[in-house]
Amino acid sequence: MAEQALTPELMLGAYAVGLFPMAANAEDTELQWYDPDPRGIIPLEGFHLPRRLQRTVLSDKFSVTVNQDFAGVMQGCATPAPGREETWINQEIFTLFCALHKMGYAHSVECRLNGDLVGGLYGVALGGAFFGESMFSRVTDASKVALVHLVARLRLCGFSVLDTQFGTDHLARFGGVEIPAQDYKATLERAVQMLPCWRDTVPDDVIKAEIKAMRGA
């Protein structure tokens, strides 16, 4: 696979079997395929929403949108920041994901404060699986608010898998776990055979009701 020219279609086929590409850093012109074992996921029905964050999300401090600035979110994720001096998003990754976005497979959640893009995340939706790629935050809680909105949308739209690639202590706070790759792929096989679950339009009041119903932690 690595010897073929990487296309959006090839990427979708790779995601469907549990592979994803990354560059060593933004200057690296070569991509490597990853297939981690164990695999990081967030069980959607087991999502832990801290009460303080729940209050922040419901306060409307941030304006949250979907697919309004996909390139801007990718650029935010690719920009070095304290604690993340290097990024794996090179120009090829940027171009490929923007192509997937135009095809209707890659999606972004934007978080704005006073009109400015201050956080967000992006990933790929395939059937009932969402593959989270990266997130960024320029002010406190911005990326977390985007994550909460994403989980609410995925739950409402019938998704069964939220893939985080790797497990981290940060994601564990929200219920993220690591599972054997074999178990992940069995679940993924069923999820990608589902009809497309992503919907751009979900009423704000429905999203808020789902967030209110999330179990605090």
Secondary structure, 3 states (H helix, E strand, C coil): CCCCCCCHHHHHHHHHCCCEEEECCCCCCCEEEECCCCEEECCHHHCCECHHHHHHHHCCCCEEEECCCHHHHHHHHHCCECCECCCCCCHHHHHHHHHHHHCCCEEEEEEEECCEEEEEEEEEEECCEEEEEEEEECCCCHHHHHHHHHHHHHHHHCCCEEEEECCCHHHHCCCCEEECHHHHHHHHHHHHCCCCCCCCCCCHHHHHHHHHHCCEC
